[in-house]
Amino acid sequence: MNIKEMILAQRDFFKTGATKSYDFRIEQLNRLKNSIVKYESEILKALYDDLRKSKFEAYTSEVALVVDEINFMLKNLKSLMKIKKVKMPLLHQPGSSYIKAEPLGNSLIIGPWNYPFQLLFAPLVGSISAGNTAILKTSEVAPFTSTIMKKILDEIYPSEYVLAIEGGVETATSLLNEKFDYIFFTGSTVVGKIVMKAAAEHLTPLTLELGGKSPCIVDKSVDIRKAARRVVWGKFFNAGQTCIAPDYLLVNGDIKEEFIDLMKEELEKFYGDNPQDSEDYPRIINERHFNRLKSLILKDKVVAGGVTDLSDKYISPTIMDNISWDDEVMKEEIFGPILPILEYNDISEAIDIINTRPKPLALYLFSKDKNVEKDVINNTSSGGVCINDTLSHITTNFLPFGGVGESGMGSYHGKNSFYTFSHQKSVMKKSCVVDPALKYPPYIPLQKIKKYLKML
């Protein structure tokens, strides 16, 4: 069966209305959850084989987040699907108005390689919950995880309902040439532009979860050791291959040297004298990304790390100081274990630096100063903000996760996943008992209708 036939089969299945009932959606969510639990050890092994992720990182950042998303939907789906009654203006009474969430139809979900399980299956939970069919394009860059995901979906769902497709750029291009009712893409800004252009050909609505250079401001009022620990954790989790990882630090000059020393201490606590020997430190996904990252390391500016080993796809946790915006490492999203540091003296200077660049997916601030916090939140724009921690803001079902500007559009997680894959249909029902003549020709004088409308 070719791609066109697969999409047609899903369209035909959607037309039967089978995906729309509450019971059907709940059953499919439970199937997915049970299968994830069943194949947990294989999922964790696949993530290790692709990225050398430890069981802890693989489970907490991939498996647990998807299961948590499913649990949220199992608990809240009935209320999300419930018709929402709204007020009826006096002008239209007697009658009623309500909003009904309806599925969009056939969705396409394209996943990345850095969190290949979570970032494909979490959107799928939203698509299923909203009552859609789905075609999922797995990442060929993470082949082991792609294989186990396809195995899971092929086992629990018929292809006319949910189907995983493996393949490279040609496969993705073929999919994008077809008409879908919704596209959900997670990946780079460069590819995001291609996806958006393809969607525009069919006027297909979409979500783009992209990235960018997410800044991390470290104010002098902060608890320096805790801030150092949390920055190091967030930056080097998954070897920095995280779309919301702190991309660069803006550190107040009064504490910069102490902060660097404390980060180095925390790195050693985390990964030992030689992180390459640590079971908790991942590897770079492939040789191409390894070479790209290696080229960004400036040996004369390295204050920690800087060690590379192509045979092991290993790049040590690396911190660089005295960086300028002319350095190559500041010209693109790093997406790896390299942390450049820039110095600032006043918070307005840090805010100006951020505002002169594309809007980031995440912004981090470490500060105890409420005025600094207020200035940063009110005077910058980013997909999300996390204060006095890193990464954690995406782990809750009660906050929408998404970008703004160049870092993406649309959001998901929790109820936002349901709304992303739904259309909120407005319905007005009017009685035929009353039928005022004044709305029909011949119309009454304008002044009279104005007076009448003011009375309503």
Summary of the structure (lengths in Angstrom):
residues: 456
radius of gyration: 25.3
end to end distance: 59.9
largest distance: 88.4
contacts: 1532
relative contact order: 0.13
helix: 49%
strand: 19%
